[in-house]
Amino acid sequence: RVMMGGQVGIVGHLEIADGSMIAAQSGITKNLPGGVWFGSPAVPFPEAKQQIAWIHRLGKLFARVKDIEKKLGL
């Protein structure tokens, strides 16, 4: 009773708990205790959402750092 989206990759012989949900294009590299997983390597879904949000903010962060360096003459 595991739900997996398309193109999920699983390495080796692993145990995946009943009721687990694995999002599409995720990579499973270890035993999963249950819950919802996403990413490659797969992490719990709330953690994956946080990581994606950080990635989307990197452009603004780099621009801010560049402005600060310019003001400091670096």
Beta strands, then each sheet from edge to edge (+ up, - down):
strand 1: 3-4
strand 2: 9-10
strand 3: 21-22
strand 4: 27-28
strand 5: 36-38
strand 6: 43-44
sheet 1: 1+ 3+ 5+ 6-
sheet 2: 2+ 4+
end
